[in-house]
Amino acid sequence: MADNQPSGSITFKGKRITKDDIMRVASRESPKRVNSYFVEIVGKRYPPKQLVESATGISTTEFDSQVAVRLLESLGCTVERVPPRQ
């Protein structure tokens, strides 16, 4: 689980990340396929697990989407749910 730090960072599994780290990931990577949740950054929808994995180096096999969602929300990111198909 993520621990809030007073400096606006989160420590997750021993790795410290900030919202700036998330923004850097988005600036250098193309988004992967979105399943249930996404963070929209500069008009592109990124899966939360992609952002967390790339910012921390921790494999997506070591955490689930809900953990990534909570972590990103703690950093001030807006996480949205993909609308159901009709």
C-alpha positions in Angstrom: 0.0 0.0 0.0 1.1 3.6 -0.6 2.1 5.9 2.3 1.5 9.6 2.0 4.5 11.8 2.5 4.2 15.5 3.5 6.3 16.6 0.5 3.6 15.6 -2.0 5.1 12.3 -2.8 4.0 8.7 -2.2 6.2 5.8 -1.2 5.0 2.6 -2.7 6.9 -0.7 -2.1 10.0 1.4 -1.2 9.9 3.6 -4.3 9.1 7.3 -3.9 7.0 8.9 -6.7 5.4 12.3 -7.3 2.8 13.6 -9.7 5.7 15.1 -11.7 7.0 11.5 -12.1 3.7 10.5 -13.5 3.7 13.5 -15.9 7.2 12.6 -17.1 6.0 9.0 -17.8 3.1 10.4 -19.9 5.4 12.7 -21.8 7.7 9.9 -23.0 5.4 6.9 -23.4 2.4 6.1 -25.6 -0.6 4.9 -23.7 -1.3 1.1 -23.7 -4.8 -0.3 -24.0 -7.2 1.0 -21.4 -9.5 -1.6 -19.7 -11.5 -0.2 -16.8 -9.8 3.0 -15.5 -7.7 5.7 -17.1 -5.9 9.0 -16.3 -6.2 11.5 -19.1 -3.0 13.5 -19.6 -2.8 16.0 -22.5 -5.7 14.4 -24.3 -4.4 10.8 -24.0 -5.9 8.1 -21.8 -3.3 6.1 -19.8 -4.0 2.9 -17.8 -3.2 3.6 -14.1 -1.0 0.4 -13.9 1.1 1.6 -16.8 1.8 4.9 -15.1 2.7 3.4 -11.8 4.9 0.7 -13.3 6.8 3.1 -15.4 7.2 5.7 -12.6 8.4 3.1 -10.0 9.9 0.3 -12.0 7.7 -2.1 -10.1 6.1 -4.8 -12.3 2.3 -4.6 -12.8 2.2 -8.2 -11.6 3.0 -6.9 -8.1 -0.1 -4.7 -7.7 -3.6 -4.5 -8.9 -5.6 -1.7 -10.6 -7.3 -0.6 -7.4 -3.9 0.0 -5.8 -2.7 2.0 -8.8 -6.0 4.0 -8.8 -5.7 4.9 -5.1 -2.0 5.8 -5.4 -2.7 8.1 -8.4 -5.6 9.7 -6.7 -3.4 10.3 -3.6 -1.0 12.2 -5.9 -3.8 14.4 -7.1 -4.5 12.7 -10.5 -8.1 12.3 -11.6 -8.8 8.7 -12.4 -11.9 7.9 -14.5 -13.8 4.7 -15.1 -14.3 3.6 -18.7 -18.0 4.0 -19.6 -19.8 0.6 -20.1 -20.4 -0.4 -23.7 -23.9 -0.1 -24.9 
